[in-house]
């Protein structure tokens, strides 16, 4: 979104389609559903959080996502809750459920045991990540003695255990630990060469950052789907802190849009849906047909954005 021009409307649609915009009657929501979406959750820590999560799942399941994914706490701190949540998602919704798995604070044998437990439970999709240090994002990472050194090694290890579908992370604005963008792409290439099937990106706010990353990946010989990770912003200060830790920039225009809304949650949600919807529509116009939403275990914003994009209950 441009704060000067409002929602983007100049991006072309699919080949042969009329461009979406102010001078047309077309809008993505009127088109047949073509997009694939997926949703990320975190395992709940309290009974209240668990109720909220399953209310969110109930709301989003009718959108028939390609998969749900469930995060894995630093150092495996949510290992059991992640397993329980993934298993319940798959059994109660019938939708593919992906478990996050990291290299942090565990030996190869321990991680392999976790992966085998997923395989035995019928889970066939893993989001394989290096992971954040036990101290959290922004801390210094060091490989565990006897553990997997990095995500590429983890992917290779998982492929030896079973024919998992494996998603890995990508960073449109470079991972904070990478020396430069080329080193970042080289690392992604190693993960794909090890057997990764899909790249899901860190959240970002400028469409051009994703498009540049996608082009760079193609130029590096990376030919798996590059799926944009979308974070609807309802708490601007919280997202700004998170962005600072993970190396994502927060554009000035975004800060301007949320200025003065600290005590106005309803308007913040409206702005958040508009910003994320515009980002997705711009990317859709550039040929993106898959989106991964970081839901923060809340359904309202993600559901609204999917509705705008034409992804609706069948």
Secondary structure, 3 states (H helix, E strand, C coil): CECCCECCCCCCCCCCCCCCCCCCCCCHHHCCCCCEEEEEECCCCCHHHHHHHHHHHHHHHCCCCCEEEECCCHHHCCHHHHHHHHHHHHHHHCCCEEEEEECCCCCHHHHHHHHHHHHHCCCCEEEEECCCCCCCCCCCCCCCCCCCCCHHHHHHHHHHHCCCEEEEEECCCCCCCCCCHHHHHHHHHHHHHCCCCEEEECCCCCHHHHHHHHHHHHHCCCCCEEEEEECCCCCHHHHHHHHHHHCCCCCHHHHHHHCCCCCCHHHHHHHHHHHHHHHHHHHHHCCCCEEEEECCCCCHHHHHHHHHCCCCCC
